[in-house]
C-alpha cells in the first residue's frame, strides 16, 4: 500500500488509496506517538476517523485506504484533521 497506493496530502492527514484485493475494502489508521503523545488523544481521533469512514463505506467499498495523521496537537486540530480527512476521502470517492 505505501509503495503502490495513490497519495494525497493535506495539512493534517495523508490518505493512501489502492484498489482492494479482498472482497471489500479495508481501512488502516496510522497515528504515531510523536504526533499525539497521549493514548487518549490517539484513540479520540481514531474514533472520529472511523466514523467518517463508516459514513463513506459505500463509496470506498472497492478501495483499501490508509489514513495517516501527520499533525493534530490539540482538540481543534483534531477536529480540523477529521474534516480534512472527510474532504480528501470524498474527493477519492468522486474520482472513482
Backbone as CSV, one residue per row, in Angstrom:
resi,resn,N_x,N_y,N_z,CA_x,CA_y,CA_z,C_x,C_y,C_z
1,UNK,0.825,-1.198,0.000,0.000,0.000,0.000,0.868,1.260,0.000
2,UNK,1.871,1.305,0.865,2.670,2.527,0.969,3.473,2.781,-0.309
3,UNK,3.839,1.736,-1.021,4.615,1.917,-2.253,3.726,2.143,-3.470
4,UNK,2.650,1.379,-3.603,1.860,1.387,-4.836,0.622,2.271,-4.776
5,UNK,0.204,2.682,-3.605,-1.042,3.434,-3.472,-0.933,4.874,-3.954
6,UNK,-2.061,5.422,-4.365,-2.121,6.852,-4.710,-2.209,7.637,-3.413
7,UNK,-1.450,8.720,-3.344,-1.396,9.525,-2.120,-1.972,10.896,-2.368
8,UNK,-2.574,11.397,-1.331,-2.997,12.786,-1.332,-2.661,13.335,0.046
9,UNK,-1.970,14.480,0.055,-1.520,15.077,1.309,-2.342,16.305,1.637
10,UNK,-2.670,16.415,2.899,-3.278,17.616,3.432,-2.360,18.168,4.498
11,UNK,-2.813,19.168,5.182,-2.025,19.760,6.260,-1.940,18.804,7.443
12,UNK,-3.053,18.153,7.756,-3.132,17.311,8.956,-3.047,15.820,8.676
13,UNK,-3.521,15.369,7.520,-3.564,13.934,7.226,-3.008,13.646,5.841
14,UNK,-2.623,12.397,5.660,-2.241,11.875,4.356,-3.128,10.660,4.109
15,UNK,-3.717,10.596,2.927,-4.583,9.476,2.555,-3.866,8.680,1.476
16,UNK,-3.786,7.373,1.660,-3.189,6.482,0.672,-4.285,5.500,0.262
17,UNK,-4.510,5.384,-1.051,-5.606,4.562,-1.551,-5.082,3.654,-2.656
18,UNK,-5.546,2.405,-2.646,-5.230,1.439,-3.698,-6.453,0.543,-3.902
19,UNK,-6.613,-0.004,-5.094,-7.721,-0.948,-5.313,-7.560,-2.150,-4.391
20,UNK,-8.663,-2.638,-3.902,-8.618,-3.743,-2.941,-8.378,-5.081,-3.637
21,UNK,-7.726,-5.971,-2.919,-7.559,-7.338,-3.405,-8.492,-8.279,-2.663
22,UNK,-9.156,-7.774,-1.652,-10.096,-8.570,-0.849,-11.514,-8.386,-1.400
23,UNK,-12.455,-9.039,-0.783,-13.849,-8.943,-1.217,-14.400,-7.531,-1.024
24,UNK,-13.976,-6.860,0.034,-14.380,-5.475,0.259,-13.192,-4.696,0.792
25,UNK,-13.276,-3.391,0.693,-12.170,-2.536,1.085,-11.879,-2.562,2.573
26,UNK,-10.632,-2.296,2.893,-10.191,-2.234,4.285,-9.642,-0.851,4.570
27,UNK,-9.589,-0.507,5.843,-9.078,0.801,6.247,-8.084,0.627,7.378
28,UNK,-6.963,1.348,7.279,-5.960,1.352,8.329,-5.708,2.766,8.800
29,UNK,-5.327,2.903,10.054,-5.077,4.213,10.655,-3.664,4.224,11.204
30,UNK,-2.891,5.238,10.832,-1.531,5.396,11.331,-1.490,6.696,12.120
31,UNK,-1.334,6.559,13.434,-1.278,7.723,14.313,-0.074,7.520,15.238
32,UNK,1.002,8.188,14.926,2.251,7.995,15.650,2.213,8.633,17.036
33,UNK,2.975,8.072,17.926,3.085,8.617,19.274,3.768,9.985,19.263
34,UNK,4.606,10.227,18.264,5.244,11.544,18.149,4.213,12.624,17.826
35,UNK,3.179,12.248,17.075,2.150,13.214,16.681,1.227,13.513,17.858
36,UNK,0.751,12.471,18.507,-0.114,12.610,19.686,0.454,11.732,20.788
37,UNK,1.028,12.332,21.769,1.735,11.588,22.812,0.801,10.773,23.700
38,UNK,-0.395,11.302,23.960,-1.301,10.612,24.882,-2.202,9.633,24.135
39,UNK,-2.350,8.437,24.688,-3.197,7.411,24.074,-4.650,7.876,23.975
40,UNK,-5.085,8.655,24.936,-6.457,9.182,24.922,-6.700,10.002,23.656
41,UNK,-5.729,10.833,23.295,-5.863,11.664,22.102,-5.805,10.832,20.828
42,UNK,-4.913,9.838,20.789,-4.841,8.960,19.611,-6.146,8.198,19.429
43,UNK,-6.720,7.712,20.519,-7.985,6.986,20.432,-9.134,7.901,20.021
44,UNK,-9.130,9.119,20.499,-10.198,10.070,20.161,-10.205,10.359,18.661
45,UNK,-9.046,10.650,18.099,-9.012,10.964,16.671,-9.294,9.716,15.837
46,UNK,-8.869,8.560,16.312,-9.182,7.314,15.598,-10.691,7.082,15.557
47,UNK,-11.387,7.360,16.653,-12.854,7.223,16.667,-13.498,8.176,15.675
48,UNK,-13.006,9.409,15.622,-13.548,10.383,14.673,-13.325,9.924,13.231
49,UNK,-12.130,9.420,12.951,-11.826,8.958,11.599,-12.653,7.737,11.218
50,UNK,-12.851,6.834,12.166,-13.684,5.653,11.891,-15.108,6.045,11.534
51,UNK,-15.637,7.037,12.210,-16.993,7.498,11.923,-17.070,8.087,10.516
52,UNK,-16.064,8.806,10.115,-16.028,9.365,8.764,-15.973,8.257,7.726
53,UNK,-15.127,7.265,7.949,-15.015,6.150,7.008,-16.320,5.358,6.973
54,UNK,-16.956,5.181,8.118,-18.235,4.471,8.169,-19.285,5.170,7.312
55,UNK,-19.295,6.487,7.325,-20.257,7.243,6.520,-19.958,7.128,5.027
56,UNK,-18.699,6.895,4.665,-18.286,6.785,3.261,-18.165,5.339,2.795
57,UNK,-18.623,4.386,3.594,-18.402,2.965,3.343,-18.814,2.523,1.940
58,UNK,-19.966,2.957,1.473,-20.461,2.510,0.168,-19.561,2.991,-0.973
59,UNK,-19.057,4.208,-0.867,-18.230,4.741,-1.944,-16.797,4.235,-1.891
60,UNK,-16.357,3.727,-0.743,-14.991,3.227,-0.594,-14.911,1.708,-0.602
61,UNK,-15.984,1.035,-1.016,-16.059,-0.422,-0.924,-14.991,-1.128,-1.755
62,UNK,-14.566,-0.550,-2.855,-13.601,-1.207,-3.742,-12.165,-0.732,-3.498
63,UNK,-11.935,-0.031,-2.390,-10.619,0.550,-2.127,-10.083,0.143,-0.766
64,UNK,-8.773,-0.034,-0.711,-8.069,-0.137,0.568,-7.550,1.261,0.886
65,UNK,-7.750,1.704,2.106,-7.423,3.082,2.487,-6.543,3.076,3.732
66,UNK,-5.524,3.915,3.715,-4.733,4.183,4.913,-4.851,5.671,5.193
67,UNK,-5.196,6.013,6.427,-5.265,7.401,6.853,-4.139,7.617,7.856
68,UNK,-3.199,8.463,7.481,-2.044,8.749,8.333,-2.166,10.171,8.869
69,UNK,-2.203,10.287,10.178,-2.292,11.600,10.813,-0.879,12.168,10.904
70,UNK,-0.690,13.332,10.307,0.627,13.970,10.300,0.788,14.977,11.418
71,UNK,-0.337,15.618,11.793,-0.268,16.675,12.806,-1.652,16.874,13.389
72,UNK,-1.766,16.883,14.683,-3.026,17.162,15.371,-2.741,17.284,16.866
73,UNK,-2.180,18.382,17.268,-1.700,18.537,18.638,-2.808,18.731,19.662
74,UNK,-3.857,19.478,19.313,-4.904,19.744,20.294,-6.269,19.386,19.701
75,UNK,-7.317,19.587,20.463,-8.656,19.182,20.010,-9.120,19.937,18.777
76,UNK,-8.777,21.197,18.670,-9.176,21.975,17.498,-8.497,21.418,16.251
77,UNK,-7.214,21.090,16.360,-6.511,20.494,15.230,-7.025,19.093,14.934
78,UNK,-7.456,18.351,15.956,-8.023,17.025,15.722,-9.321,17.130,14.940
79,UNK,-10.152,18.110,15.267,-11.384,18.329,14.505,-11.064,18.755,13.079
80,UNK,-10.055,19.595,12.921,-9.651,20.026,11.579,-9.106,18.841,10.779
81,UNK,-8.367,17.954,11.435,-7.839,16.762,10.759,-8.975,15.844,10.311
82,UNK,-9.982,15.686,11.150,-11.130,14.850,10.777,-11.880,15.463,9.598
83,UNK,-12.072,16.763,9.607,-12.730,17.436,8.489,-11.931,17.326,7.201
84,UNK,-10.620,17.455,7.322,-9.764,17.322,6.150,-9.810,15.892,5.594
85,UNK,-9.818,14.905,6.479,-9.917,13.515,6.030,-11.228,13.281,5.281
86,UNK,-12.321,13.839,5.779,-13.607,13.711,5.095,-13.537,14.334,3.707
87,UNK,-12.967,15.514,3.602,-12.854,16.189,2.306,-12.003,15.388,1.332
88,UNK,-10.878,14.863,1.795,-9.994,14.097,0.916,-10.618,12.765,0.505
89,UNK,-11.293,12.089,1.438,-11.948,10.827,1.098,-13.102,11.035,0.122
90,UNK,-13.833,12.120,0.294,-14.919,12.433,-0.637,-14.348,12.682,-2.034
91,UNK,-13.201,13.317,-2.098,-12.538,13.540,-3.390,-12.149,12.237,-4.062
92,UNK,-11.614,11.278,-3.296,-11.279,9.966,-3.867,-12.525,9.232,-4.325
93,UNK,-13.577,9.308,-3.543,-14.814,8.615,-3.894,-15.412,9.202,-5.174
94,UNK,-15.300,10.513,-5.351,-15.850,11.163,-6.540,-15.052,10.800,-7.794
95,UNK,-13.741,10.628,-7.640,-12.897,10.265,-8.787,-13.073,8.819,-9.230
96,UNK,-13.539,8.008,-8.302,-13.773,6.607,-8.665,-12.842,5.744,-7.995
